[in-house]
């Protein structure tokens, strides 16, 4: 069976030597081979999703292709380090003379930080716009496939499309894009795909169903949603892998992937382009919000969401540093992506709180203009909460766990995220609706 690589070809020395160093370190500490397996699995899961600015910093130090460590994300019993041009790992930092000379040619650290935030913000706004268009396209106004009163919830297709694209630009092509620009790779995955998909919108739709006593719909909405986004991710990985293999077989490009052009000149040009794009998107959203603020609530919600969306992306980006670190000094449960978990649960709670305020008659009586509050609240729900929560990263981490030696962890992670989000949402939103008798 062809797995996309030559089995007679020796494995890359960078990946092998760095793995040996990690495993030897664990053994020197008195650790067992089980601990080595747990450490490798923990790294696989954290690298399948986001690890925030640690990812950018380590990729900046990762040197050339031969010294890169490969991400190990098992799919169908095989690892992505068996594929050509596999993603660069944000793990072990290797220092050598060539790397140090290249590193001095890069942007100063504060400009690198600004560049990463600009990439995340610009791609985050694009993700919000894409989610809005997909909602309208498949919603009651056009195709009529999804609606708020069905298990085919409003954000289903954005979540499926984002998960499919995560299969392409996450485990398969992220490393190649990183050779050109780590900020661009993180902007595409964490920024765009993370904002295109939303866990908080999914959870709120299921809460709305439960409030109306459609508990069966609510349960099956979670099950069907998880099934569809998981297989969207798998199809994305499979098609991207086939495409990559076809490129190499036709000699369109070499197995080294994109050339290493990550230098001062290209970084400066890319930064200027992204600043211009962000200024256009954010400034245009502000202008359109002012124009529509007293008019159409739907479009006003969109523009306000674009204005506040980057904040949600930035928070999720920094929370991602908690992934793979565990709890406390002993780093308990390092396999659990706590950063993604906290981001999704927090967004669900914020969305439920604003949904409660929009329902509350007494609260609406206190505010000056109820219509303006609806625009602000809906914009925060759609933009801030939508960008703070993510399904694409969640499902990438879920699949990495499911294909590991401990598949039960995937189900624990998924159930933990869903149960905590739904339970807190019920306390914040459903209970007040029931007790107050709000329609």
C-alpha positions as CSV (number, residue, x, y, z in Angstrom):
1,X,0.0,0.0,0.0
2,X,1.3,3.4,-0.9
3,X,1.5,5.7,2.1
4,X,3.0,8.6,0.2
5,X,6.7,7.9,0.9
6,X,9.4,5.6,-0.3
7,X,9.8,2.8,2.3
8,X,13.4,2.2,1.1
9,X,14.3,5.8,1.8
10,X,15.8,6.4,5.3
11,X,13.8,8.4,7.7
12,X,14.9,12.0,8.2
13,X,17.7,12.4,10.7
14,X,16.2,15.5,12.3
15,X,13.0,13.7,13.4
16,X,14.8,10.5,14.5
17,X,17.6,12.3,16.5
18,X,15.2,14.7,18.2
19,X,12.8,11.9,19.1
20,X,15.8,9.9,20.5
21,X,16.9,12.9,22.6
22,X,13.4,13.3,24.1
23,X,13.1,9.6,24.8
24,X,16.6,9.4,26.3
25,X,15.8,12.3,28.5
26,X,12.6,10.6,29.8
27,X,14.6,7.4,30.5
28,X,17.4,9.3,32.3
29,X,14.8,10.7,34.6
30,X,13.8,7.2,35.5
31,X,10.7,7.2,33.2
32,X,9.3,4.1,31.6
33,X,8.5,3.4,27.9
34,X,4.9,4.1,28.8
35,X,5.9,7.6,29.8
36,X,7.7,8.0,26.5
37,X,4.5,6.9,24.7
38,X,2.4,9.4,26.8
39,X,4.8,12.2,26.1
40,X,4.8,11.5,22.3
41,X,1.0,11.3,22.3
42,X,0.7,14.5,24.3
43,X,3.0,16.3,21.8
44,X,1.0,14.8,18.9
45,X,-2.3,16.1,20.3
46,X,-1.0,19.6,21.1
47,X,0.7,19.9,17.7
48,X,-2.5,18.8,15.9
49,X,-4.2,21.8,17.3
50,X,-2.8,25.1,18.5
51,X,0.0,25.9,21.0
52,X,-0.2,29.7,20.6
53,X,2.9,31.9,20.4
54,X,5.1,28.9,21.5
55,X,4.5,27.6,18.0
56,X,5.7,30.7,16.3
57,X,8.7,31.1,18.6
58,X,9.9,27.5,18.1
59,X,9.3,27.5,14.4
60,X,11.5,30.7,14.2
61,X,14.2,28.7,15.9
62,X,13.7,25.4,14.0
63,X,16.4,26.0,11.4
64,X,16.4,24.4,7.9
65,X,14.3,21.5,6.7
66,X,16.8,18.9,7.6
67,X,16.8,20.0,11.3
68,X,13.1,20.2,11.6
69,X,11.3,17.8,13.9
70,X,8.2,16.3,12.4
71,X,4.7,16.4,13.9
72,X,3.4,12.9,14.7
73,X,-0.3,13.0,14.1
74,X,-1.6,9.4,13.6
75,X,-4.3,8.9,11.0
76,X,-5.5,5.4,10.1
77,X,-2.6,3.8,11.9
78,X,0.1,5.9,10.1
79,X,1.9,9.1,11.2
80,X,2.3,12.3,9.3
81,X,6.0,12.1,9.7
82,X,5.8,9.3,7.1
83,X,4.5,11.8,4.5
84,X,6.7,14.0,2.4
85,X,7.0,17.6,3.5
86,X,5.4,16.8,6.9
87,X,4.6,19.8,9.2
88,X,7.4,21.3,11.2
89,X,7.0,20.6,14.9
90,X,6.8,23.5,17.3
91,X,8.9,21.3,19.7
92,X,12.6,20.9,20.3
93,X,14.7,24.0,19.5
94,X,17.9,23.2,17.5
95,X,20.7,25.7,17.4
96,X,23.4,25.6,14.8
97,X,25.7,28.1,13.0
98,X,23.6,28.3,9.8
99,X,20.4,28.8,11.9
100,X,21.9,31.6,14.0
101,X,23.1,33.5,11.0
102,X,19.6,33.2,9.5
103,X,17.9,34.2,12.7
104,X,19.8,37.5,12.9
105,X,18.3,38.4,9.5
106,X,14.7,38.2,10.8
107,X,12.5,40.9,12.2
108,X,12.9,42.1,15.8
109,X,10.9,40.2,18.3
110,X,8.4,42.9,18.9
111,X,7.7,43.2,15.2
112,X,7.3,39.4,15.0
113,X,4.7,39.6,17.7
114,X,2.9,42.4,16.0
115,X,3.1,40.5,12.7
116,X,1.5,37.4,14.3
117,X,-1.3,39.4,15.9
118,X,-2.0,41.2,12.6
119,X,-2.1,37.9,10.7
120,X,-4.5,36.5,13.3
121,X,-6.8,39.5,13.2
122,X,-7.0,39.8,9.4
123,X,-7.6,36.1,8.9
124,X,-10.1,36.1,11.9
125,X,-12.2,38.8,10.2
126,X,-12.1,36.8,6.9
127,X,-13.3,33.7,9.0
128,X,-16.2,35.7,10.4
129,X,-17.3,36.9,6.9
130,X,-17.0,33.3,5.5
131,X,-19.1,31.9,8.4
132,X,-21.8,34.5,7.8
133,X,-21.9,33.8,4.0
134,X,-22.1,30.0,4.6
135,X,-24.9,30.5,7.2
136,X,-26.9,32.5,4.7
137,X,-26.2,30.2,1.8
138,X,-27.3,27.0,3.6
139,X,-29.9,28.7,5.9
140,X,-33.6,29.3,5.4
141,X,-33.1,32.3,3.1
142,X,-31.4,30.4,0.3
143,X,-30.9,26.6,0.4
144,X,-33.1,25.9,3.4
145,X,-30.9,23.1,4.7
146,X,-30.2,24.4,8.2
147,X,-32.2,26.3,10.7
148,X,-32.2,27.1,14.4
149,X,-35.0,24.6,15.2
150,X,-33.3,21.5,13.7
151,X,-30.5,19.2,14.5
152,X,-29.0,20.6,11.3
153,X,-28.0,23.7,13.2
154,X,-27.1,27.1,11.7
155,X,-23.3,26.8,12.0
156,X,-23.2,23.2,10.8
157,X,-21.8,23.9,7.3
158,X,-19.2,26.5,8.5
159,X,-18.0,23.9,11.0
160,X,-17.8,21.2,8.3
161,X,-16.1,23.4,5.7
162,X,-13.6,24.6,8.4
163,X,-12.9,21.1,9.6
164,X,-12.3,19.9,6.0
165,X,-9.9,22.8,5.3
166,X,-8.1,22.1,8.6
167,X,-7.3,18.7,7.2
168,X,-5.6,20.5,4.3
169,X,-3.8,23.4,6.0
170,X,-3.3,21.7,9.4
171,X,-1.4,18.4,9.5
172,X,-0.6,18.1,5.8
173,X,0.4,21.5,4.4
174,X,1.0,23.6,7.6
175,X,4.7,22.7,7.6
176,X,5.2,23.7,4.0
177,X,3.5,27.0,4.6
178,X,5.6,27.6,7.7
179,X,8.7,27.4,5.6
180,X,7.5,30.5,3.8
181,X,6.0,32.2,7.0
182,X,5.1,30.7,10.4
183,X,2.8,33.7,10.9
184,X,0.9,32.9,7.7
185,X,0.5,29.3,8.7
186,X,-0.8,30.2,12.1
187,X,-3.0,32.9,10.6
188,X,-4.6,30.4,8.2
189,X,-5.3,27.7,10.9
190,X,-5.7,29.5,14.2
191,X,-7.0,32.7,12.6
192,X,-9.1,31.8,9.6
193,X,-10.2,28.3,10.3
194,X,-10.6,28.8,14.0
195,X,-12.9,31.8,13.3
196,X,-14.8,30.1,10.4
197,X,-15.8,27.3,12.8
198,X,-17.5,28.0,16.2
199,X,-18.3,25.7,19.1
200,X,-20.2,28.3,21.0
201,X,-22.8,28.8,18.2
202,X,-23.2,25.0,18.0
203,X,-23.7,24.8,21.8
204,X,-26.2,27.7,21.9
205,X,-28.3,26.1,19.1
206,X,-28.5,22.9,21.2
207,X,-29.5,25.0,24.2
208,X,-32.3,26.7,22.3
209,X,-33.6,23.2,21.3
210,X,-33.5,22.0,24.9
211,X,-35.3,25.2,26.1
212,X,-38.2,24.3,23.8
213,X,-38.2,20.8,25.2
214,X,-36.6,19.2,22.1
215,X,-34.1,17.2,24.2
216,X,-33.8,14.4,21.6
217,X,-33.0,16.9,18.9
218,X,-30.4,18.5,21.2
219,X,-28.6,15.2,22.0
220,X,-28.7,14.1,18.3
221,X,-27.5,17.5,17.3
222,X,-24.3,17.0,19.2
223,X,-23.8,13.4,18.0
224,X,-24.5,14.2,14.4
225,X,-22.5,17.4,14.5
226,X,-19.5,15.6,16.0
227,X,-19.8,12.8,13.4
228,X,-20.0,15.2,10.4
229,X,-17.1,17.5,11.4
230,X,-14.9,14.5,12.2
231,X,-15.5,13.0,8.8
232,X,-15.0,16.4,7.2
233,X,-11.6,16.5,8.8
234,X,-10.8,13.0,7.7
235,X,-11.8,13.7,4.1
236,X,-9.7,16.9,4.2
237,X,-6.6,15.0,5.3
238,X,-7.2,12.2,2.8
239,X,-7.7,14.5,-0.2
240,X,-4.8,16.8,0.8
241,X,-2.5,13.8,1.2
242,X,-3.5,12.4,-2.3
243,X,-3.0,15.8,-3.8
244,X,0.5,16.1,-2.2
245,X,1.4,12.6,-3.4
246,X,0.3,13.5,-6.9
247,X,2.4,16.7,-6.9
248,X,5.5,14.7,-6.0
249,X,4.8,11.9,-8.5
250,X,4.5,14.4,-11.3
251,X,7.7,16.2,-10.2
252,X,5.8,19.5,-10.0
253,X,7.8,20.3,-6.8
254,X,10.4,18.6,-4.8
255,X,9.9,16.7,-1.6
256,X,11.4,19.6,0.3
257,X,8.2,21.5,-0.2
258,X,8.3,25.3,-0.5
259,X,11.7,26.9,-0.6
260,X,12.9,28.5,2.5
261,X,12.3,32.2,1.8
262,X,11.7,33.3,5.3
263,X,14.0,36.2,5.3
264,X,13.9,39.9,6.4
265,X,12.7,41.1,3.0
266,X,9.9,38.7,2.5
267,X,8.8,39.1,6.1
268,X,8.7,42.9,5.8
269,X,6.7,42.8,2.6
270,X,4.2,40.2,4.0
271,X,3.8,42.3,7.2
272,X,3.0,45.4,5.2
273,X,0.5,43.5,3.0
274,X,-1.2,42.0,6.1
275,X,-1.3,45.5,7.8
276,X,-3.0,46.9,4.7
277,X,-5.5,44.0,4.6
278,X,-6.3,44.2,8.3
279,X,-6.8,48.0,8.0
280,X,-9.1,47.6,5.0
281,X,-11.2,44.8,6.7
282,X,-11.4,46.4,10.1
283,X,-11.8,50.0,8.9
284,X,-14.4,48.9,6.4
285,X,-16.3,47.0,9.1
286,X,-16.4,50.1,11.3
287,X,-17.6,52.3,8.5
288,X,-20.3,49.9,7.5
289,X,-21.4,49.4,11.2
290,X,-21.9,53.2,11.5
291,X,-23.9,53.1,8.3
292,X,-26.2,50.2,9.3
293,X,-26.3,50.6,13.1
294,X,-29.8,52.2,13.0
295,X,-31.0,50.0,10.2
296,X,-30.6,46.3,9.4
297,X,-29.9,44.3,12.6
298,X,-28.5,41.3,10.6
299,X,-25.8,43.2,8.8
300,X,-25.1,45.4,11.9
301,X,-24.4,42.2,13.8
302,X,-22.0,41.1,11.1
303,X,-20.0,44.3,11.1
304,X,-19.9,44.5,14.9
305,X,-18.8,40.9,14.9
306,X,-15.9,41.7,12.5
307,X,-14.9,44.6,14.7
308,X,-14.7,42.5,17.9
309,X,-13.7,39.2,16.3
310,X,-9.9,39.8,16.4
311,X,-10.1,40.0,20.2
312,X,-11.6,36.5,20.4
313,X,-8.8,35.2,18.1
314,X,-6.1,36.8,20.2
315,X,-7.5,35.4,23.4
316,X,-7.7,31.9,22.0
317,X,-4.2,32.2,20.6
318,X,-2.7,33.0,24.0
319,X,-4.9,30.4,25.8
320,X,-3.5,27.8,23.4
321,X,-0.2,28.0,25.3
322,X,-1.9,25.9,27.9
323,X,-2.3,23.0,25.5
324,X,0.0,20.1,26.4
325,X,1.1,21.5,29.7
326,X,-1.3,19.8,32.2
327,X,-2.5,20.9,35.6
328,X,-0.3,22.1,38.4
329,X,3.4,21.5,39.0
330,X,3.1,17.8,38.4
331,X,1.4,18.6,35.0
332,X,-1.5,16.2,35.5
333,X,-3.4,15.2,32.4
334,X,-0.9,16.7,29.9
335,X,-2.8,15.0,27.1
336,X,-5.8,17.2,27.7
337,X,-5.7,20.4,25.5
338,X,-6.8,22.7,28.4
339,X,-6.3,25.9,26.3
340,X,-8.8,24.8,23.7
341,X,-11.2,23.5,26.3
342,X,-11.1,26.8,28.3
343,X,-11.6,28.8,25.1
344,X,-14.6,26.8,24.0
345,X,-16.3,26.7,27.4
346,X,-15.7,30.4,28.1
347,X,-17.2,31.4,24.7
348,X,-20.2,29.2,25.4
349,X,-20.8,30.9,28.8
350,X,-20.4,34.4,27.3
351,X,-22.8,33.6,24.5
352,X,-25.4,32.1,26.9
353,X,-25.1,35.2,29.2
354,X,-25.9,37.6,26.3
355,X,-28.7,35.3,25.2
356,X,-30.2,35.6,28.7
357,X,-29.8,39.4,28.7
358,X,-31.6,39.6,25.3
359,X,-34.5,37.6,26.8
360,X,-34.7,39.5,30.1
361,X,-37.6,42.0,30.1
362,X,-36.4,43.7,33.2
363,X,-32.9,44.1,31.8
364,X,-34.2,45.5,28.5
365,X,-36.3,48.0,30.4
366,X,-33.1,49.4,32.0
367,X,-31.2,50.0,28.8
368,X,-31.8,53.0,26.7
369,X,-32.2,51.4,23.3
370,X,-33.1,47.8,23.0
371,X,-32.4,47.6,19.3
372,X,-28.9,48.9,19.7
373,X,-28.3,46.5,22.6
374,X,-29.4,43.6,20.3
375,X,-26.9,44.7,17.7
376,X,-24.1,44.8,20.3
377,X,-25.1,41.6,22.0
378,X,-25.5,39.7,18.7
379,X,-22.3,41.1,17.4
380,X,-20.4,39.9,20.5
381,X,-22.0,36.5,20.2
382,X,-21.3,36.2,16.5
383,X,-17.8,37.8,16.5
384,X,-16.1,37.6,19.8
385,X,-17.6,34.2,20.9
386,X,-17.5,32.8,17.4
387,X,-13.8,33.6,17.2
388,X,-12.9,32.6,20.7
389,X,-14.4,29.1,20.3
390,X,-13.3,26.7,17.6
391,X,-14.4,23.4,16.1
392,X,-11.6,22.9,13.6
393,X,-8.9,22.8,16.3
394,X,-11.2,20.8,18.6
395,X,-11.7,18.1,16.0
396,X,-8.1,18.0,15.0
397,X,-7.1,17.3,18.6
398,X,-10.0,14.8,18.9
399,X,-8.9,12.8,15.9
400,X,-5.2,12.8,17.0
401,X,-6.4,11.3,20.3
402,X,-8.7,8.8,18.6
403,X,-6.0,7.4,16.4
404,X,-3.5,7.2,19.3
405,X,-2.7,4.3,21.6
406,X,-5.3,5.7,24.1
407,X,-8.4,6.4,22.0
408,X,-10.6,6.7,25.1
409,X,-9.0,10.1,25.7
410,X,-10.7,11.4,22.6
411,X,-14.1,10.5,23.9
412,X,-13.3,11.9,27.4
413,X,-12.1,15.2,25.8
414,X,-15.2,15.5,23.6
415,X,-17.6,14.6,26.4
416,X,-15.8,17.0,28.8
417,X,-16.1,19.9,26.4
418,X,-19.7,19.2,25.4
419,X,-21.0,18.4,28.9
420,X,-19.3,21.3,30.7
421,X,-20.4,23.8,28.0
422,X,-24.0,22.5,27.8
423,X,-24.3,22.3,31.7
424,X,-23.0,25.8,32.3
425,X,-25.1,27.1,29.4
426,X,-28.2,25.5,30.9
427,X,-27.5,27.2,34.2
428,X,-26.8,30.6,32.6
429,X,-29.5,30.6,29.9
430,X,-32.0,27.7,30.2
431,X,-32.8,27.9,33.9
432,X,-33.6,31.7,33.8
433,X,-35.8,31.2,30.7
434,X,-37.7,28.3,32.4
435,X,-38.1,30.0,35.8
436,X,-39.1,33.4,34.4
437,X,-41.3,32.0,31.7
438,X,-39.7,33.9,28.9
439,X,-40.8,33.1,25.4
